[in-house]
């Protein structure tokens, strides 16, 4: 699915994050093969100072849920949204997804926890299509849609059936090429309401 889908109307803003090799394991609920940690199945967003304001627009509802903060378990703010997608029958479906705010262990990384539990994150393009990104896009009605895009689809390769807005595609391709460190995930956003954009 992409922003040309008839169910998606009017792009307001989006956040994108490169899919790294470890992220693919998270989606299929496989941790790292070593026993030395790093197996959390979270989709993490770095550059919090830049991304949190836009993530708050995509996850507008705030709920209190029991979390461990400062070594104490108690109520803590969690941001919530409904993710929408079109299933194989052409019906629009949705599921609630929570954005966990920074924790004691990850003080600068909001995250979507246990991504393997969400059907809307299960459709990753094959690695043969090059680098890939996860996109959370908000439409004119305020609905949030998850997308995955391969490098091949962003470049408009003739073998692809997806059609991406050229401005979106070119900016994400620029981010994949120009990211600060090759070992980090390219990450960024475009906000058409405020005419603001950023990538690392």
N, CA, C and O of each residue as an XYZ file, in Angstrom:
800
protein
N       0.843     -1.197      0.000
C       0.000      0.000      0.000
C       0.876      1.243      0.000
O       1.961      1.225      0.581
N       0.429      2.329     -0.642
C       1.204      3.564     -0.671
C       0.263      4.753     -0.707
O      -0.957      4.590     -0.689
N       0.822      5.931     -0.757
C      -0.007      7.131     -0.648
C      -0.843      7.394     -1.889
O      -1.615      8.353     -1.907
N      -0.715      6.574     -2.928
C      -1.596      6.690     -4.082
C      -2.862      5.862     -3.899
O      -3.768      5.946     -4.728
N      -2.952      5.059     -2.826
C      -4.120      4.225     -2.580
C      -5.349      5.107     -2.392
O      -5.286      6.142     -1.729
N      -6.468      4.687     -2.984
C      -7.674      5.519     -2.955
C      -8.212      5.725     -1.541
O      -8.948      6.681     -1.299
N      -7.854      4.837     -0.598
C      -8.320      4.998      0.786
C      -7.557      6.095      1.516
O      -8.031      6.619      2.524
N      -6.372      6.445      1.007
C      -5.536      7.472      1.640
C      -5.786      8.789      0.922
O      -5.607      8.882     -0.292
N      -6.201      9.816      1.676
C      -6.557     11.087      1.041
C      -5.804     12.242      1.692
O      -6.017     12.536      2.868
N      -4.924     12.901      0.936
C      -4.290     14.134      1.379
C      -3.219     13.939      2.420
O      -3.534     13.735      3.593
N      -1.966     13.994      2.030
C      -0.853     13.802      2.964
C      -0.581     15.079      3.743
O      -0.303     16.127      3.159
N      -0.666     14.985      5.085
C      -0.361     16.125      5.948
C       1.078     16.083      6.439
O       1.784     17.092      6.414
N       1.506     14.908      6.885
C       2.858     14.770      7.427
C       3.235     13.297      7.487
O       2.380     12.414      7.422
N       4.522     13.057      7.610
C       4.987     11.677      7.746
C       6.304     11.633      8.500
O       7.076     12.591      8.505
N       6.536     10.502      9.132
C       7.817     10.167      9.753
C       8.326      8.914      9.066
O       7.552      8.007      8.762
N       9.630      8.863      8.821
C      10.182      7.654      8.219
C      11.422      7.198      8.981
O      12.125      7.995      9.602
N      11.665      5.895      8.914
C      12.828      5.299      9.561
C      13.299      4.118      8.730
O      12.505      3.268      8.326
N      14.599      4.075      8.480
C      15.164      2.984      7.702
C      14.997      1.655      8.426
O      15.153      1.578      9.644
N      14.683      0.621      7.674
C      14.598     -0.733      8.211
C      16.001     -1.336      8.194
O      16.573     -1.565      7.127
N      16.550     -1.590      9.377
C      17.869     -2.183      9.496
C      17.742     -3.706      9.587
O      16.653     -4.213      9.857
N      18.832     -4.442      9.367
C      18.744     -5.914      9.435
C      18.118     -6.433     10.727
O      17.335     -7.382     10.696
N      18.454     -5.820     11.859
C      17.877     -6.251     13.129
C      16.380     -6.001     13.214
O      15.666     -6.720     13.913
N      15.897     -4.971     12.497
C      14.464     -4.678     12.514
C      13.663     -5.782     11.843
O      12.541     -6.079     12.254
N      14.232     -6.386     10.818
C      13.534     -7.487     10.145
C      13.324     -8.655     11.109
O      12.283     -9.312     11.083
N      14.315     -8.907     11.955
C      14.170     -9.969     12.946
C      13.085     -9.635     13.962
O      12.361    -10.516     14.427
N      12.981     -8.345     14.302
C      11.966     -7.938     15.278
C      10.553     -8.177     14.750
O       9.666     -8.609     15.487
N      10.359     -7.889     13.460
C       9.030     -8.033     12.879
C       8.578     -9.487     12.883
O       7.393     -9.770     13.056
N       9.525    -10.418     12.692
C       9.160    -11.839     12.716
C       9.370    -12.450     14.097
O       9.363    -13.671     14.258
N       9.561    -11.566     15.112
C       9.651    -11.979     16.519
C      10.855    -12.856     16.793
O      10.764    -13.819     17.555
N      11.988    -12.533     16.178
C      13.237    -13.224     16.469
C      14.204    -12.238     17.095
O      14.434    -11.161     16.546
N      14.776    -12.595     18.241
C      15.770    -11.749     18.882
C      17.137    -12.043     18.284
O      17.293    -12.936     17.452
N      18.131    -11.263     18.732
C      19.494    -11.550     18.318
C      19.884    -12.960     18.732
O      19.410    -13.467     19.748
N      20.733    -13.584     17.959
C      21.118    -14.963     18.230
C      22.093    -15.074     19.392
O      22.250    -16.147     19.974
N      22.749    -13.963     19.733
C      23.652    -13.999     20.871
C      22.861    -13.830     22.155
O      21.720    -13.371     22.126
N      23.460    -14.197     23.281
C      22.786    -14.087     24.566
C      23.152    -12.799     25.300
O      22.823    -12.636     26.475
N      23.827    -11.894     24.614
C      24.345    -10.702     25.287
C      23.446     -9.494     25.088
O      23.936     -8.369     24.983
N      22.132     -9.710     25.033
C      21.216     -8.581     24.968
C      20.981     -8.123     23.549
O      21.430     -8.753     22.591
N      20.248     -6.982     23.423
C      19.974     -6.405     22.125
C      18.812     -7.052     21.402
O      18.628     -6.820     20.207
N      18.024     -7.857     22.097
C      16.951     -8.572     21.433
C      15.585     -7.929     21.561
O      14.589     -8.543     21.176
N      15.500     -6.727     22.082
C      14.201     -6.071     22.253
C      13.529     -5.872     20.899
O      14.170     -5.469     19.928
N      12.211     -6.164     20.846
C      11.484     -6.094     19.578
C      10.770     -4.750     19.464
O       9.558     -4.699     19.259
N      11.521     -3.675     19.596
C      10.982     -2.327     19.557
C      11.410     -1.624     18.277
O      12.500     -1.862     17.756
N      10.537     -0.754     17.779
C      10.897      0.154     16.691
C      11.244      1.479     17.344
O      10.358      2.198     17.807
N      12.530      1.805     17.382
C      13.003      2.960     18.148
C      13.262      4.152     17.243
O      13.706      4.004     16.105
N      12.976      5.337     17.768
C      13.170      6.579     17.032
C      14.224      7.417     17.740
O      13.987      7.927     18.835
N      15.376      7.557     17.119
C      16.415      8.421     17.672
C      16.110      9.878     17.292
O      15.048     10.177     16.747
N      17.057     10.776     17.588
C      16.861     12.209     17.302
C      15.568     12.723     17.940
O      14.775     13.414     17.299
N      15.373     12.369     19.221
C      14.129     12.687     19.904
C      13.802     14.169     19.863
O      12.643     14.546     19.689
N      14.816     15.015     20.022
C      14.556     16.449     20.072
C      13.942     16.959     18.775
O      13.227     17.961     18.774
N      14.220     16.271     17.675
C      13.660     16.648     16.377
C      12.331     15.939     16.095
O      11.393     16.546     15.578
N      12.262     14.657     16.439
C      11.124     13.849     16.024
C       9.950     13.852     16.992
O       8.812     13.649     16.568
N      10.192     14.077     18.283
C       9.094     13.960     19.239
C       7.930     14.900     18.921
O       6.783     14.464     19.015
N       8.157     16.169     18.547
C       7.007     17.034     18.231
C       6.145     16.493     17.098
O       4.922     16.617     17.144
N       6.763     15.895     16.081
C       5.975     15.363     14.966
C       5.316     14.045     15.360
O       4.200     13.755     14.929
N       6.011     13.237     16.188
C       5.403     11.992     16.660
C       4.183     12.274     17.529
O       3.221     11.506     17.516
N       4.215     13.362     18.277
C       3.079     13.723     19.117
C       1.849     14.066     18.272
O       0.718     13.889     18.724
N       2.067     14.554     17.050
C       0.943     14.825     16.150
C       0.380     13.536     15.566
O      -0.820     13.433     15.312
N       1.251     12.555     15.356
C       0.806     11.275     14.820
C       0.166     10.400     15.898
O      -0.699      9.574     15.609
N       0.604     10.595     17.145
C       0.058      9.864     18.297
C      -0.570     10.889     19.250
O       0.013     11.188     20.292
N      -1.737     11.428     18.914
C      -2.272     12.588     19.649
C      -2.890     12.275     21.008
O      -2.959     13.154     21.867
N      -3.340     11.040     21.219
C      -4.010     10.708     22.482
C      -2.980     10.335     23.547
O      -2.003      9.646     23.257
N      -3.201     10.791     24.773
C      -2.324     10.455     25.896
C      -3.111      9.624     26.902
O      -4.191     10.021     27.338
N      -2.565      8.475     27.266
C      -3.200      7.606     28.246
C      -2.217      7.275     29.358
O      -1.002      7.294     29.160
N      -2.758      6.974     30.521
C      -1.941      6.537     31.651
C      -1.896      5.008     31.668
O      -2.933      4.345     31.693
N      -0.686      4.465     31.656
C      -0.510      3.024     31.758
C       0.618      2.739     32.744
O       1.506      3.566     32.945
N       0.570      1.576     33.344
C       1.566      1.231     34.356
C       2.899      0.937     33.685
O       2.993      0.065     32.821
N       3.924      1.673     34.091
C       5.262      1.519     33.533
C       6.294      1.713     34.643
O       5.987      2.272     35.696
N       7.515      1.247     34.398
C       8.618      1.431     35.339
C       9.360      2.707     34.979
O       9.947      2.805     33.901
N       9.336      3.675     35.867
C      10.009      4.946     35.642
C      10.761      5.332     36.913
O      10.176      5.330     37.996
N      12.034      5.658     36.800
C      12.815      6.033     37.964
C      12.907      4.921     38.991
O      13.040      5.173     40.188
N      12.835      3.678     38.507
C      12.891      2.530     39.403
C      11.598      2.235     40.139
O      11.549      1.343     40.986
N      10.538      2.990     39.816
C       9.251      2.821     40.497
C       8.175      2.491     39.469
O       8.059      3.158     38.440
N       7.391      1.456     39.757
C       6.303      1.083     38.859
C       5.052      1.860     39.233
O       4.617      1.860     40.384
N       4.481      2.529     38.221
C       3.288      3.322     38.462
C       2.750      3.889     37.170
O       3.268      3.562     36.102
N       1.721      4.733     37.225
C       1.117      5.289     36.004
C       2.085      6.233     35.294
O       2.742      7.058     35.927
N       2.161      6.099     33.978
C       3.031      6.944     33.165
C       2.315      7.243     31.853
O       1.468      6.468     31.406
N       2.659      8.364     31.245
C       2.038      8.771     29.984
C       2.521      7.888     28.836
O       3.714      7.621     28.693
N       1.567      7.444     28.027
C       1.836      6.727     26.785
C       0.999      7.390     25.695
O      -0.173      7.691     25.921
N       1.568      7.619     24.539
C       0.838      8.244     23.446
C       0.278      7.149     22.536
O       0.943      6.148     22.268
N      -0.951      7.353     22.068
C      -1.684      6.297     21.371
C      -2.277      6.824     20.073
O      -2.694      7.979     19.985
N      -2.307      5.951     19.063
C      -3.013      6.268     17.822
C      -3.588      4.986     17.255
O      -3.260      3.896     17.723
N      -4.450      5.108     16.244
C      -4.935      3.961     15.481
C      -4.213      3.950     14.135
O      -4.221      4.947     13.412
N      -3.592      2.823     13.805
C      -2.969      2.666     12.502
C      -3.961      2.006     11.555
O      -4.623      1.033     11.915
N      -4.058      2.540     10.346
C      -5.010      2.058      9.348
C      -4.279      1.424      8.173
O      -3.174      1.833      7.818
N      -4.902      0.436      7.588
C      -4.368     -0.160      6.369
C      -5.498     -0.820      5.603
O      -6.580     -1.043      6.146
N      -5.244     -1.136      4.330
C      -6.233     -1.794      3.485
C      -5.841     -3.259      3.344
O      -4.722     -3.571      2.937
N      -6.762     -4.156      3.681
C      -6.443     -5.578      3.632
C      -6.610     -6.130      2.212
O      -6.917     -5.384      1.283
N      -6.410     -7.415      2.057
C      -6.434     -8.038      0.741
C      -7.809     -7.955      0.077
O      -7.913     -8.052     -1.146
N      -8.849     -7.779      0.864
C     -10.194     -7.663      0.314
C     -10.567     -6.227     -0.030
O     -11.662     -5.970     -0.531
N      -9.655     -5.285      0.240
C      -9.933     -3.886     -0.045
C     -10.636     -3.151      1.068
O     -11.078     -2.017      0.881
N     -10.750     -3.785      2.241
C     -11.405     -3.144      3.385
C     -10.382     -2.412      4.239
O      -9.264     -2.890      4.428
N     -10.775     -1.243      4.756
C      -9.904     -0.486      5.646
C      -9.996     -1.084      7.043
O     -11.086     -1.222      7.598
N      -8.863     -1.433      7.599
C      -8.798     -1.977      8.950
C      -7.943     -1.061      9.819
O      -7.221     -0.208      9.301
N      -8.021     -1.233     11.128
C      -7.216     -0.404     12.029
C      -6.911     -1.178     13.301
O      -7.609     -2.131     13.647
N      -5.870     -0.762     13.985
C      -5.517     -1.319     15.282
C      -4.816     -0.240     16.100
O      -4.107      0.608     15.558
N      -5.029     -0.289     17.418
C      -4.423      0.698     18.307
C      -2.958      0.362     18.540
O      -2.606     -0.790     18.795
N      -2.118      1.369     18.452
C      -0.683      1.213     18.667
C      -0.218      2.312     19.618
O      -0.644      3.461     19.507
N       0.652      1.952     20.545
C       1.145      2.903     21.547
C       2.584      3.303     21.257
O       3.408      2.477     20.865
N       2.864      4.562     21.454
C       4.223      5.085     21.396
C       4.705      5.243     22.835
O       4.190      6.070     23.588
N       5.690      4.448     23.199
C       6.252      4.528     24.543
C       7.231      5.696     24.603
O       8.122      5.814     23.763
N       7.059      6.547     25.591
C       7.973      7.672     25.755
C       9.274      7.182     26.387
O       9.314      6.079     26.931
N      10.347      7.992     26.324
C      11.662      7.533     26.813
C      11.612      6.949     28.218
O      10.894      7.441     29.089
N      12.391      5.888     28.419
C      12.437      5.181     29.697
C      13.770      5.422     30.385
O      14.625      6.137     29.865
N      13.943      4.822     31.559
C      15.208      4.957     32.290
C      16.372      4.441     31.455
O      17.448      5.038     31.431
N      16.144      3.325     30.773
C      17.221      2.721     29.992
C      17.450      3.386     28.659
O      18.572      3.390     28.151
N      16.386      3.961     28.071
C      16.461      4.632     26.774
C      15.920      6.042     26.928
O      14.765      6.318     26.602
N      16.769      6.931     27.430
C      16.312      8.260     27.829
C      16.010      9.177     26.648
O      15.363     10.208     26.829
N      16.461      8.828     25.445
C      16.289      9.719     24.308
C      15.646      9.021     23.109
O      15.788      9.468     21.971
N      14.932      7.912     23.379
C      14.375      7.153     22.268
C      12.916      6.758     22.512
O      12.651      5.759     23.181
N      11.966      7.535     21.975
C      10.589      7.034     21.952
C      10.550      5.754     21.108
O      11.372      5.583     20.208
N       9.604      4.860     21.393
C       9.609      3.603     20.660
C       8.213      3.002     20.587
O       7.367      3.254     21.445
N       7.990      2.209     19.558
C       6.819      1.360     19.463
C       7.268     -0.026     19.878
O       8.108     -0.633     19.214
N       6.720     -0.529     20.965
C       7.188     -1.797     21.528
C       6.528     -2.990     20.837
O       5.436     -2.884     20.279
N       7.213     -4.108     20.891
C       6.722     -5.411     20.401
C       6.036     -5.285     19.037
O       4.865     -5.628     18.879
N       6.801     -4.784     18.054
C       6.215     -4.523     16.735
C       5.704     -5.792     16.066
O       4.840     -5.724     15.191
N       6.227     -6.949     16.466
C       5.778     -8.192     15.831
C       4.318     -8.511     16.129
O       3.716     -9.342     15.449
N       3.743     -7.863     17.135
C       2.352     -8.129     17.489
C       1.364     -7.408     16.578
O       0.177     -7.732     16.567
N       1.853     -6.430     15.812
C       0.960     -5.597     15.018
C       0.943     -6.049     13.565
O       1.978     -6.116     12.902
N      -0.255     -6.357     13.092
C      -0.389     -6.803     11.703
C       0.033     -5.720     10.716
O       0.525     -6.024      9.630
N      -0.159     -4.463     11.089
C       0.143     -3.359     10.184
C       1.632     -3.183      9.929
O       2.012     -2.444      9.020
N       2.493     -3.848     10.714
C       3.934     -3.750     10.496
C       4.511     -5.016      9.854
O       5.730     -5.154      9.756
N       3.666     -5.924      9.424
C       4.146     -7.244      9.031
C       4.599     -7.350      7.583
O       5.180     -8.364      7.197
N       4.349     -6.332      6.778
C       4.597     -6.429      5.342
C       5.889     -5.702      4.966
O       5.871     -4.509      4.665
N       7.003     -6.424      4.985
C       8.296     -5.837      4.616
C       8.684     -6.272      3.205
O       8.477     -7.430      2.842
N       9.245     -5.360      2.401
C       9.679     -5.739      1.055
C      10.901     -6.645      1.126
O      11.640     -6.595      2.109
N      11.132     -7.467      0.113
C      12.311     -8.345      0.115
C      13.605     -7.543      0.071
O      13.652     -6.449     -0.491
N      14.641     -8.094      0.665
C      15.931     -7.411      0.710
C      16.532     -7.215     -0.684
O      17.392     -6.354     -0.871
N      16.091     -7.999     -1.654
C      16.594     -7.857     -3.021
C      16.195     -6.525     -3.655
O      16.755     -6.132     -4.679
N      15.224     -5.827     -3.048
C      14.792     -4.532     -3.578
C      15.573     -3.370     -2.976
O      15.198     -2.210     -3.151
N      16.663     -3.678     -2.266
C      17.514     -2.635     -1.705
C      17.072     -2.204     -0.328
O      16.313     -2.904      0.343
N      17.557     -1.035      0.092
C      17.197     -0.521      1.404
C      15.686     -0.316      1.492
O      15.007     -0.143      0.480
N      15.175     -0.340      2.725
C      13.739     -0.170      2.938
C      13.507      0.797      4.089
O      14.372      0.985      4.945
N      12.342      1.401      4.095
C      11.970      2.319      5.170
C      10.558      2.008      5.644
O       9.702      1.586      4.867
N      10.333      2.225      6.932
C       8.990      2.242      7.506
C       8.519      3.685      7.533
O       9.258      4.579      7.945
N       7.300      3.909      7.098
C       6.733      5.257      7.030
C       5.429      5.289      7.813
O       4.579      4.416      7.640
N       5.267      6.284      8.666
C       3.990      6.556      9.319
C       3.480      7.871      8.749
O       4.088      8.922      8.953
N       2.358      7.808      8.032
C       1.846      8.986      7.326
C       0.457      9.340      7.831
O      -0.374      8.466      8.080
N       0.224     10.635      7.975
C      -1.072     11.122      8.443
C      -1.811     11.791      7.296
O      -1.259     12.649      6.606
N      -3.072     11.391      7.095
C      -3.820     11.936      5.972
C      -4.633     13.165      6.392
O      -4.554     13.614      7.536
N      -5.410     13.696      5.452
C      -6.150     14.933      5.685
C      -7.214     14.775      6.760
O      -7.642     15.764      7.356
N      -7.648     13.540      7.016
C      -8.645     13.290      8.050
C      -8.022     12.994      9.411
O      -8.734     12.722     10.378
N      -6.694     13.048      9.486
C      -6.005     12.786     10.745
C      -5.703     11.327     10.995
O      -5.133     10.988     12.032
N      -6.076     10.439     10.060
C      -5.789      9.015     10.220
C      -4.325      8.737      9.921
O      -3.729      9.372      9.051
N      -3.750      7.789     10.642
C      -2.335      7.440     10.471
C      -2.248      6.072      9.797
O      -2.932      5.122     10.177
N      -1.378      6.005      8.779
C      -1.227      4.798      7.974
C       0.238      4.364      7.990
O       1.121      5.196      7.783
N       0.512      3.101      8.227
C       1.888      2.607      8.111
C       2.164      2.110      6.696
O       1.328      1.444      6.085
N       3.329      2.436      6.192
C       3.770      1.958      4.887
C       5.176      1.411      5.005
O       5.928      1.814      5.892
N       5.530      0.515      4.139
C       6.930      0.157      3.956
C       7.262      0.388      2.497
O       6.477      0.057      1.608
N       8.430      0.958      2.260
C       8.852      1.269      0.896
C      10.264      0.759      0.677
O      11.153      0.995      1.496
N      10.463      0.069     -0.415
C      11.812     -0.361     -0.784
C      12.485      0.718     -1.609
O      11.827      1.599     -2.163
N      13.794      0.639     -1.683
C      14.540      1.578     -2.513
C      14.076      1.483     -3.963
O      13.956      2.497     -4.652
N      13.815      0.260     -4.422
C      13.365      0.084     -5.804
C      12.042      0.791     -6.061
O      11.869      1.421     -7.104
N      11.100      0.690     -5.112
C       9.805      1.340     -5.310
C       9.929      2.856     -5.238
O       9.252      3.567     -5.980
N      10.789      3.361     -4.351
C      10.997      4.807     -4.254
C      11.623      5.371     -5.527
O      11.357      6.512     -5.905
N      12.446      4.576     -6.176
C      13.082      5.008     -7.429
C      12.174      4.801     -8.633
O      12.530      5.164     -9.754
N      10.992      4.213     -8.400
C      10.060      4.021     -9.488
C      10.495      2.963    -10.477
O      10.223      3.070    -11.673
N      11.178      1.931     -9.972
C      11.644      0.866    -10.854
C      10.455      0.247    -11.585
O       9.383      0.066    -11.007
N      10.655     -0.071    -12.846
C       9.550     -0.540    -13.682
C       8.935     -1.852    -13.195
O       7.812     -2.187    -13.574
N       9.658     -2.594    -12.362
C       9.114     -3.848    -11.839
C       8.160     -3.626    -10.680
O       7.514     -4.569    -10.224
N       8.061     -2.389    -10.195
C       7.256     -2.088     -9.018
C       5.868     -1.601     -9.406
O       5.702     -0.897    -10.401
N       4.870     -1.984     -8.610
C       3.500     -1.531     -8.852
C       3.150     -0.311     -8.009
O       2.140      0.345     -8.263
N       3.978      0.005     -7.001
C       3.695      1.137     -6.118
C       4.051      2.457     -6.797
O       4.937      2.517     -7.649
N       3.349      3.499     -6.404
C       3.612      4.832     -6.930
C       3.757      5.801     -5.768
O       2.812      6.011     -5.007
N       4.944      6.392     -5.631
C       5.213      7.297     -4.516
C       5.290      8.734     -5.006
O       5.790      9.006     -6.098
N       4.792      9.642     -4.190
C       4.920     11.061     -4.502
C       6.391     11.390     -4.704
O       7.206     11.034     -3.854
N       6.767     12.055     -5.795
C       8.193     12.312     -6.077
C       8.908     13.085     -4.972
O      10.074     12.814     -4.685
N       8.224     14.041     -4.352
C       8.863     14.814     -3.285
C       9.188     13.917     -2.097
O      10.277     14.004     -1.530
N       8.247     13.059     -1.721
C       8.472     12.123     -0.624
C       9.590     11.153     -0.971
O      10.515     10.956     -0.184
N       9.502     10.547     -2.151
C      10.490      9.551     -2.565
C      11.894     10.143     -2.624
O      12.841      9.541     -2.118
N      12.033     11.303     -3.229
C      13.361     11.905     -3.367
C      13.955     12.298     -2.029
O      15.164     12.177     -1.828
N      13.117     12.770     -1.106
C      13.643     13.180      0.194
C      14.106     11.970      1.002
O      15.144     12.023      1.661
N      13.339     10.883      0.951
C      13.747      9.676      1.672
C      15.004      9.078      1.054
O      15.892      8.625      1.777
N      15.090      9.071     -0.266
C      16.304      8.570     -0.926
C      17.514      9.426     -0.558
O      18.613      8.904     -0.374
N      17.315     10.720     -0.451
C      18.398     11.612     -0.014
C      18.844     11.265      1.400
O      20.039     11.250      1.696
N      17.870     10.986      2.277
C      18.201     10.626      3.660
C      18.979      9.314      3.713
O      19.930      9.198      4.486
N      18.598      8.337      2.916
C      19.311      7.059      2.893
C      20.751      7.234      2.420
O      21.651      6.529      2.876
N      20.958      8.165      1.515
C      22.288      8.396      0.957
C      23.164      9.232      1.873
O      24.373      9.013      1.950
N      22.554     10.198      2.574
C      23.343     11.196      3.294
C      23.342     11.022      4.811
O      23.823     11.909      5.517
N      22.823      9.919      5.337
C      22.750      9.775      6.789
C      24.138      9.896      7.417
O      25.151      9.581      6.794
N      24.156     10.367      8.683
C      25.408     10.737      9.341
C      26.372      9.574      9.476
O      27.567      9.728      9.224
N      25.866      8.406      9.873
C      26.710      7.222     10.048
C      26.040      6.032      9.381
O      24.835      5.826      9.527
N      26.820      5.253      8.654
C      26.258      4.128      7.909
C      25.642      3.081      8.827
O      24.753      2.337      8.411
N      26.109      3.016     10.079
C      25.585      2.023     11.014
C      24.281      2.465     11.663
O      23.617      1.658     12.313
N      23.899      3.733     11.500
C      22.650      4.236     12.063
C      21.534      4.165     11.029
O      21.786      4.205      9.825
N      20.321      4.062     11.502
C      19.174      4.096     10.606
C      18.918      5.522     10.139
O      18.934      6.458     10.940
N      18.682      5.683      8.842
C      18.219      6.981      8.345
C      16.841      7.249      8.939
O      15.997      6.355      9.004
N      16.625      8.487      9.370
C      15.375      8.815     10.053
C      15.038     10.272      9.770
O      15.933     11.103      9.610
N      13.753     10.579      9.709
C      13.382     11.953      9.437
C      11.882     12.127      9.323
O      11.109     11.218      9.626
N      11.481     13.315      8.879
C      10.057     13.595      8.713
C       9.858     14.680      7.668
O      10.783     15.416      7.324
N       8.635     14.761      7.177
C       8.170     15.866      6.339
C       6.826     16.302      6.908
O       5.923     15.482      7.072
N       6.692     17.589      7.208
C       5.426     18.136      7.686
C       4.951     19.174      6.673
O       5.490     20.279      6.613
N       3.951     18.823      5.885
C       3.473     19.734      4.848
C       2.633     20.858      5.428
O       2.499     21.906      4.795
N       2.064     20.674      6.611
C       1.300     21.755      7.238
C       2.198     22.914      7.642
O       1.839     24.079      7.474
N       3.388     22.577      8.186
C       4.303     23.628      8.662
C       5.446     23.904      7.692
O       6.285     24.768      7.947
N       5.481     23.168      6.577
C       6.556     23.293      5.576
C       7.928     23.023      6.204
O       8.924     23.649      5.840
N       7.960     22.092      7.141
C       9.203     21.739      7.838
C       9.586     20.312      7.486
O       8.723     19.461      7.271
N      10.901     20.055      7.430
C      11.374     18.701      7.186
C      12.760     18.530      7.782
O      13.483     19.501      8.005
N      13.120     17.262      8.037
C      14.407     16.965      8.669
C      14.795     15.529      8.363
O      13.941     14.646      8.291
N      16.098     15.300      8.181
C      16.638     13.936      8.236
C      18.036     14.003      8.809
O      18.689     15.045      8.765
N      18.491     12.879      9.349
C      19.826     12.838      9.978
C      20.923     12.736      8.932
O      22.104     12.690      9.278
